Amino acid sequence: MDAIFMEGTTSCFYYTGMHWGQSERTFGVVIPAKGSIAYVCPKFEEDRARELIIPAFGDEVRCWEEHESPYALIVGIVKDRGVKYKRIGMEERVRFFIANGVKKEAPDFEIVEAISVVAGCRIYKSKAEIALMQKANDVTIEAYKAAFATIYPGMSQTELSNNISAAFRKLGFNGGASVQVGKYAALPHGSITPQTIREGDIVMIDGGTKCEGYESDITRTIVVGKPTQRQIDVWNLEKKAQDAAFAAIKIGAACETVDAAARNVIVSGGFSKGYKLPGLPHRTGHGIGLDGHEWTNFVKGNKTLIAPGMCFSDEPTISIPGEFGIRLEDCVYIAEDGPHFFSKQSISIEQPFG
């Protein structure tokens, strides 16, 4: 590739330190194989962009007026830096209308995916990045502890969610969590149905915060009041599956082996094979960093080898439609000596914090 173009997404922040976002107007950065980076920006946004740009990474800004083509600017930057391959890489979140616009401006260029470069960098976290993620996880646990102390029978799902957000704010962070109650906890990403917490209900809370852009992702599942033996047994099986996944995280092992380890525990406990329900309906874990979900995943077929610097969630779920669901989620970073949890695991269904 002669260059990579990316919009103002998390990858832009990763490479330049600049937060921007996406809108209907093209804004982004061209990172050439050789030479300095350059930004493409709507002219009326130039002053705001220059406030956010970190000059040490490059401060050239090429602007387009409303009637002009931003794609011509992208191609122009690439050509000015030198063309060898006639190939421009697009970061995976670049929208089609932009990639298509660049192609029309440079029909003799090949437009290719840049995931091999972008993911190839971002998948491996430095010690500084891991320290930021550790802080985000520490704050999340403290916010959860404060919010969990407010739970009572008759409480609405919304009230608990608001209490979690308030607990984050009190700690100086913006964060939150989804709250699912009873049978709705069997839906991995929840339901829009209003829910009220009753005595004996399962309550699943999944959320996190960011520290300098780096995310946490923690799920805790409890019972309000005294749990039934059925709830205890399924919770304990879920904990066993999470432990099995962690034990399978070994440097040099394929990511798919972690999913298999957790899934085997759940199947051996009498639940369905594969993704069928009742059982584990999704992958065992995902990559995490500047995005809550990023490269790479603990999933069948993923031959990617686990290596130092990688960060993942460890979150097998047991979903029992019409009854309840249990998920325990803690994130893991891979150090030179192997995996480490960012957060202490739950101890029992009655002790959600280690």
C-alpha positions in Angstrom: 0.0 0.0 0.0 1.1 3.5 -0.7 -1.0 4.9 2.1 -3.9 4.3 4.4 -6.9 6.5 4.8 -9.1 6.5 7.9 -12.0 8.6 9.1 -12.0 10.3 12.6 -12.7 7.0 14.4 -10.7 5.2 17.1 -8.0 4.2 14.6 -7.5 7.9 13.9 -7.1 8.5 17.6 -4.7 5.5 17.9 -2.4 6.8 15.2 -2.7 10.6 15.7 -4.1 11.2 19.2 -7.0 13.1 17.7 -10.7 12.6 18.6 -13.1 13.6 15.8 -15.9 11.2 14.8 -17.9 10.7 11.7 -20.5 12.8 10.0 -21.9 13.1 6.5 -18.9 15.3 5.5 -15.6 13.6 4.8 -12.9 14.1 7.5 -10.0 11.9 8.0 -6.2 11.3 7.9 -4.0 10.0 5.2 -1.0 8.0 6.6 1.5 7.4 3.8 4.0 4.5 3.7 6.7 7.3 3.6 6.4 10.9 4.6 4.3 12.9 7.0 0.6 12.4 7.6 -2.0 14.9 6.3 -5.6 15.6 7.3 -8.6 16.1 4.9 -11.1 18.5 6.5 -14.2 20.6 5.6 -12.9 24.1 5.3 -15.4 25.5 7.8 -14.1 22.9 10.4 -10.4 23.8 9.9 -10.0 25.9 13.1 -11.7 23.2 15.2 -9.5 20.6 13.7 -6.3 22.5 14.3 -7.3 22.8 18.0 -7.4 19.0 18.2 -4.4 18.1 16.1 -1.2 17.1 17.8 1.6 18.7 15.7 4.2 16.2 16.7 2.3 13.6 14.5 2.0 16.0 11.6 -0.1 19.1 11.1 -0.8 19.5 7.4 -4.5 20.1 6.8 -6.0 20.1 3.3 -9.4 21.6 3.2 -12.4 21.3 0.9 -15.3 23.7 0.4 -18.8 22.4 0.3 -18.9 22.2 -3.5 -15.5 20.6 -3.9 -14.3 16.9 -3.8 -12.6 15.7 -0.6 -11.6 12.6 -2.5 -9.4 14.5 -4.8 -7.5 15.8 -1.8 -7.0 12.3 -0.5 -5.6 11.1 -3.8 -3.5 14.3 -4.1 -1.9 13.6 -0.7 -1.0 10.0 -1.7 0.5 11.1 -5.0 2.5 13.9 -3.4 4.0 11.4 -0.9 5.1 9.1 -3.7 3.4 6.3 -5.5 4.9 2.8 -5.8 2.1 0.3 -5.7 -0.9 2.3 -6.9 -2.8 0.9 -3.9 -4.7 2.9 -1.2 -5.7 1.1 1.9 -9.0 1.8 3.7 -9.4 1.4 7.4 -12.4 -0.9 8.0 -14.7 1.8 9.3 -14.3 4.0 6.2 -17.8 4.2 4.6 -18.5 3.1 1.1 -19.3 6.5 -0.3 -15.8 7.7 0.6 -13.9 4.6 -0.7 -16.0 4.8 -3.9 -15.3 8.5 -4.2 -11.5 7.9 -4.0 -11.8 5.1 -6.6 -13.6 7.5 -9.0 -10.8 10.1 -8.5 -8.1 7.5 -9.1 -9.5 4.8 -11.3 -6.0 3.4 -11.9 -5.5 2.8 -8.2 -6.6 -0.3 -6.3 -8.6 0.3 -3.2 -7.9 -2.4 -0.6 -8.6 -3.2 3.0 -6.0 -2.0 5.5 -7.0 -4.3 8.4 -3.7 -6.2 8.2 -1.9 -3.0 9.1 -4.4 -1.4 11.5 -5.4 -4.5 13.4 -1.8 -5.7 13.2 -0.8 -2.7 15.3 -3.8 -2.2 17.6 -4.2 -5.8 18.6 -1.0 -5.6 20.6 -1.3 -3.3 23.6 1.7 -1.6 25.2 2.2 -1.5 28.9 0.9 2.1 28.9 -2.3 1.1 27.1 -2.8 -1.8 29.5 -2.4 0.5 32.5 -5.2 2.7 31.1 -7.4 -0.3 30.7 -6.6 -1.4 34.2 -7.8 1.9 35.5 -11.0 1.6 33.5 -11.6 -1.8 35.0 -10.9 -0.7 38.6 -13.3 2.2 38.3 -16.0 -0.1 36.8 -15.8 -2.5 39.8 -16.0 0.4 42.2 -19.1 1.9 40.4 -20.7 -1.5 40.4 -20.2 -2.0 44.1 -21.8 1.3 44.8 -24.8 0.7 42.5 -25.3 -2.9 43.7 -25.8 -1.7 47.2 -28.9 0.3 46.1 -30.8 -2.7 44.6 -34.1 -3.6 46.2 -37.2 -5.6 45.2 -39.5 -3.3 43.3 -36.7 -1.3 41.7 -37.0 -0.6 38.0 -34.4 -1.6 35.5 -34.1 2.1 34.6 -33.5 3.2 38.2 -30.7 0.7 38.6 -29.1 1.7 35.3 -29.3 5.4 36.3 -27.7 4.5 39.6 -24.8 2.8 37.8 -24.2 5.9 35.6 -24.3 8.1 38.7 -21.8 6.0 40.5 -19.4 6.4 37.5 -19.9 10.1 37.5 -19.2 10.3 41.2 -15.8 8.6 40.5 -15.1 11.2 37.7 -15.9 8.9 34.8 -18.6 8.6 32.1 -19.8 5.0 32.1 -22.9 2.9 32.3 -24.4 -0.6 32.0 -27.3 -2.5 30.6 -29.5 -4.1 33.2 -31.6 -7.3 32.4 -33.9 -9.0 34.8 -35.2 -12.5 35.2 -36.1 -14.2 31.9 -34.8 -11.2 29.9 -31.3 -12.1 31.2 -31.5 -15.0 28.8 -31.2 -12.5 25.9 -27.4 -11.9 25.7 -27.9 -8.2 24.7 -31.1 -7.7 26.5 -34.6 -6.5 25.8 -36.3 -3.2 25.4 -39.2 -4.4 27.5 -39.4 -2.4 30.8 -38.4 -4.6 33.7 -39.0 -4.5 37.5 -36.7 -6.4 39.9 -38.6 -8.8 42.1 -37.4 -11.0 45.1 -35.7 -14.0 43.7 -34.9 -12.5 40.3 -31.7 -12.9 38.4 -30.2 -9.5 37.6 -27.5 -9.3 34.9 -25.4 -6.1 34.6 -23.1 -5.5 31.7 -21.1 -2.3 31.1 -18.0 -0.3 31.6 -16.2 3.0 31.1 -13.2 4.5 29.3 -9.9 5.8 30.6 -8.2 8.1 27.9 -10.3 6.2 25.3 -9.5 2.7 26.5 -12.5 0.6 27.5 -13.5 -1.8 30.2 -16.2 -4.5 29.9 -17.5 -6.3 33.0 -20.6 -8.4 33.6 -21.9 -9.5 36.9 -25.0 -11.7 37.5 -26.6 -11.9 40.9 -29.9 -12.9 42.5 -32.0 -10.5 44.6 -32.7 -12.3 47.8 -32.1 -16.0 48.3 -31.1 -17.9 45.2 -32.7 -21.2 44.3 -30.6 -24.4 43.9 -31.3 -24.2 40.1 -29.9 -20.7 40.0 -26.9 -21.7 42.1 -26.1 -24.7 39.9 -26.3 -22.8 36.6 -24.2 -19.9 38.1 -21.5 -22.4 39.3 -21.4 -24.0 35.8 -21.0 -20.6 34.2 -18.1 -19.8 36.6 -16.5 -23.2 35.8 -16.8 -22.3 32.1 -15.2 -18.9 32.6 -12.4 -20.6 34.6 -11.9 -23.2 31.8 -11.6 -20.4 29.2 -9.0 -18.6 31.3 -7.0 -21.8 31.8 -7.0 -22.4 28.0 -5.5 -18.9 27.3 -1.9 -19.8 26.6 0.7 -18.0 24.6 1.0 -19.7 21.2 -2.4 -21.4 21.4 -5.1 -20.7 18.8 -7.9 -18.4 19.9 -10.5 -21.1 19.0 -9.2 -23.4 21.7 -10.4 -21.0 24.4 -14.0 -21.1 23.0 -13.9 -24.8 22.9 -12.7 -25.1 26.5 -15.6 -23.0 27.8 -18.2 -24.6 25.5 -17.2 -28.1 26.5 -17.8 -27.3 30.2 -21.3 -26.0 29.4 -22.2 -29.0 27.2 -20.9 -31.4 29.8 -23.3 -29.7 32.2 -26.2 -30.8 30.1 -26.7 -27.9 27.8 -26.9 -27.8 24.0 -23.9 -28.2 21.7 -22.8 -25.5 19.3 -24.7 -22.3 19.6 -28.1 -23.9 20.2 -30.2 -23.0 23.2 -30.3 -23.6 26.1 -26.6 -23.1 26.1 -23.9 -20.7 25.0 -25.2 -18.8 22.0 -22.2 -16.7 21.1 -18.4 -16.6 21.0 -16.6 -16.9 24.4 -14.8 -13.6 24.1 -13.8 -10.6 22.0 -10.8 -8.3 21.7 -11.0 -5.0 23.6 -9.0 -1.8 23.6 -10.1 1.6 22.2 -13.2 -0.2 21.0 -15.3 -2.3 23.3 -15.3 -5.0 20.6 -12.2 -5.3 18.4 -9.7 -7.8 17.1 -9.5 -10.7 17.8 -12.1 -13.2 19.0 -12.3 -16.4 21.0 -14.4 -18.2 18.4 -14.5 -21.5 16.5 -12.3 -21.3 13.4 -10.1 -18.5 14.6 -6.5 -19.8 14.2 -4.9 -16.6 15.4 -2.2 -17.4 17.9 -2.5 -15.8 21.4 0.5 -13.5 22.0 1.7 -11.0 24.6 -0.1 -7.6 24.4 -3.4 -9.0 23.3 -6.5 -8.2 25.4 -9.8 -10.1 25.5 -13.1 -10.5 27.3 -13.7 -13.9 29.0 -17.5 -14.2 28.9 -19.2 -17.5 28.2 -23.0 -17.2 28.8 -25.6 -19.7 29.7 -28.9 -18.7 28.2 -32.1 -20.5 29.1 -35.0 -19.0 27.2 -38.0 -18.2 29.2 -36.2 -18.8 32.5 -33.0 -16.8 33.0 -29.4 -16.3 31.8 -26.1 -16.2 33.6 -23.0 -14.3 32.3 -19.8 -13.6 34.1 -17.4 -11.3 32.2 -13.9 -10.2 33.1 -11.3 -9.0 30.7 -7.8 -10.4 30.3 -4.5 -9.1 29.2 -1.7 -11.3 28.0 1.7 -10.6 29.6 5.0 -12.3 28.8 4.2 -14.8 31.6 0.7 -15.5 30.4 -2.9 -14.2 31.0 -4.0 -11.9 33.8 -7.4 -10.7 34.7 -8.0 -7.0 34.8 -10.7 -7.5 37.5 -11.1 -10.1 40.2 -13.7 -12.7 39.3 -17.0 -13.2 41.1 -16.7 -15.6 44.0 -20.2 -16.9 44.1 -23.8 -16.0 43.1 -24.0 -14.2 46.5 -20.5 -12.6 46.3 -20.2 -10.9 42.9 -16.9 -9.1 43.8 -13.7 -10.9 44.5 
